[in-house]
Amino acid sequence: MTAASSRGALTTQSVTAAAVELADDVGLEAMTMRRLAQALEVTPMALYKHVDNREKLIDLMFDRLVIQMAPELAEPDPSSALSGVSDAGSSADWRDVLREQILAARATMMSHPWSFEAIQTRTLASPVVLAYMDRLMGIMFRGGLSADLVHHAMHTLSTRMWGFTHDVLPTPSASEAAAESGGELVSEDAALASFAASFPHIVRMAMTAPGAAGQCDADAEFGFALDILIDAFEQRRLSGWSSTSAHS
């Protein structure tokens, strides 16, 4: 890794940029203060003049990615963070704006895989993180959603607002799952037949749904789920949904 200090004086920004670069190369766990200092060709103590500790540095690293997701957040004028979002009286495009923003977040997160771990280990939202969440809420408010619906929509989006989601438990292939039955090895054909008998609906989906038998397209699956959620939010808006009426 090339020394990010470029032989110049360190700043909080240069230390953060170097940490992002190092984490991209070696992962978040291996991105230690000592290793970062070596990459910058300085002593570890020199870093602490610019960041309090490693956790604070990770906060700054993630903030840097959030601004990549939504560059408008770097602007001093908060209203610029909603540029391109229609006024409340014109809600036709709010879903496209929200989808585009979340897909931008996904693109950033996917290009920095350590960010998944970073966000799941943060204990408090930074002002930059809050600004991103505020942006998402602003898009929905301008689309005509009520505060009640925006509240539930944010909970429903959960980690998906950051471009990722938790999948169900990984499932083995039919041959892997049934390769051994009762401790006795069986032929692949017998294993597949046993699997089909035990889990007929899984086999039906895998054999008939396009692409289900192979490696799923993670981006397509993410987009599919996101579209369903956003469309559902719009349907709730149109129907005048509220949490009180839903439980009455």
N, C-alpha and C positions, 0 to 999 in steps of 0.2 A: 504494500500500500504506500503510495506517495505521501510524504509528510504534508498534511493539510495546512500546516502553519505557513507554508510557502516562505519560510525563513523570516516571516514578519511577526509582529507582536500578536500574541493570542488574544482572542476576544471570546465572549460567550457564544457568539454566532459561529466563529470558526471552530471552536471546540465541539459544538453541537453538530455542525456539518461533518466533521471528521468522525464523530461517533456514529452518525448515520452510515457513513461509508464503511466504517469498520464492521458494524452490525450486518450490513449487507453482505460482507465478505465472510464473516465467521459466525454469525448468529448472535442473538442478544445475550445469551448466557456467557459466551466467550468474550463478549465486549466488556472487559474489565477496565478499571481506571489505569492500572499499570500497563495493560496492553495498549490502551489508547495513548498514554504518555509516550510509549516507545514509538508508536506510529507517528506522533507529532514531534518526536525527537526532543522531548522535554522531560523534566522530572515529574513524578506523579503529584508532588506538592504544587507544582505550577498550575495544575488543572483546578485545584480547589480555590484558587483566586477568582475563578469564573463560574464554578458550579459548586454547590454546597456538598453534594454527595452523588453517588451513582444513581439513586432513585430520582433525584431532582434532574439529573442529566437525561434520564429516560423520559421524564415528563417533557423536557424541552425537545427531545428528539421526536416525540409523538406530535407535539405542537407543530413542529416543522412539517410533518407529513399532512396534518390537518389543513394547513395553509396551502399545501399542494393540491389537496382535494377541492378546496374552495378558495382560490386566490383572492376573492373579494374580501375575505376576512382580514387580510393584511392592510386594507384601506382604513384610514382614520375615520372616515364617515360611515357610521353604522348602516345608513340607508343604502350604501353601495352594495352591501352584502345581499340585497334582494334584487339586484339588477336583473332584468329579464323576466321578473315575475309579474304577472298581470295584476291589475287592481282588483279589489274585492268584487266589483261589479262584472268582471269578465273572468269567469272561472274555468273556461274551456281548456286552458293549457297548464293548469297547476300540476296535473298528474305527470305531464311530460317533463316539467321542470324538476319535480321531485325525483322522478326516475333518473333523469340525467345526472342529478347531483349524487344520488346514491351509487350509480354506476361509476361515476368519477371517483368516489371513495373506494370502491372495489378495485379499480384499476391501480390506484395508489397503493392500497394494502397488498395487492398481489405482487407488486414490484418490490415490495419491502416485506418479505414473509415474517420477519421478526415482529412486525407491528401487531400481528394477531396476539402474540404473547404479551406485548407491551400493554395493549389496551385492557386485557383481561387481568392484569396485575396492578393497574392503577387504583389507588384508594380514594382519590378525590379528583373531580373534574377541574381542569385548569380553565382560566378565562377563555382561552382559545377553543377548548373543547366545548365549553358552554356556548360560545358564539356559533359554533357549527350546529349544535342542537337548536339554538335559537333561530338559525337560518332555516332549518327544516320546518320548525313550527311556523315561521313566518310565511313560508310557501303555502302551507296548509291553511293558515288563517286567511291569506289573500285569496285562496281558492274557495272561501266561504264556509269552511268547516268551523264548527263551534269549538269553544275551549274544551268542552266535555269530550267531543270526538277527537280532537287533537291529542288530548291526554291519553286516551285509549289507543290511538294510532301509534303514538311514540312507544308505548309499552309493547304493542303488537310487533312493531318493526324490530325492537330489541337490538341485538347485535347486527341485524341486517342493515341498519342505518349506516353502519361502518363498512358495509360491503362484504360481510361474511356471515355465516350462520353455522350452528352446530347441527351436524347430521345425526341421524339415528346410529345405533351401534353398527359398526362395519359388518357386513354379511359375507360369508364365504361363498365361493362358487358351489354349484351343486356337487361337483366331483370332490372338492375339498371337504364339504360338509359331510358327505356320505362315503368318503373313501375308506373309512373304517367303521364297521358296524359290530357292536358288542365286543370290541377288542380284536376282531378277526378281519384280516384284509379281504376285500372282495374285489371283483373285477369292476372296471369303470362303468360298464353297462349296467351291472347289478346295482352299483352305487347310485347311478342316475335314476334308475327305476325306483329304488327305495326312497330317494329324495322326492321324486315326483309324487309318490304315494303319500308321503308324510306332509308335503307342503305344496299341494296342487295349485294354489292361487299364485304363489311365488313363481312356479314354473310357467303358468299361463302368462303372467306378465312378462317374464324374461323371454319367452319364446315368441310372443306376438307383438309386444310394444316395440316400435322402432328404436334401436339403439340400447334397449334395456339389457341385452345379453352381453354387451361389451362395456367399455369404459364410458361412463356417463360424461356428457359435456357439462362441466361444472358451471360455466358461465351461462349456458342456456337454462340450466335448472334454476340457477339463482334468479335470472331474469323472469322466468315463468312464475316463480313464487312471489317475486316483487310485484309483478303486474296484477296477480290475483289480489294481493293485499291492497294496492292502491285503488284498484277498481272497486273493491269492497268498501273502502273508505268513502268513495264518491257515492256509492249506492246508499250508504248510511246517511250521507249529507242530504241527498235528494229526498230521502224518506223522512227527514226531520228527526232522526234517531237521537235519543238521549239515554244516559245510563239509568235514569229514574224510570222512564217508560219501559225500558227493557226488563226491569225487575218487578214491574207492577202486575 
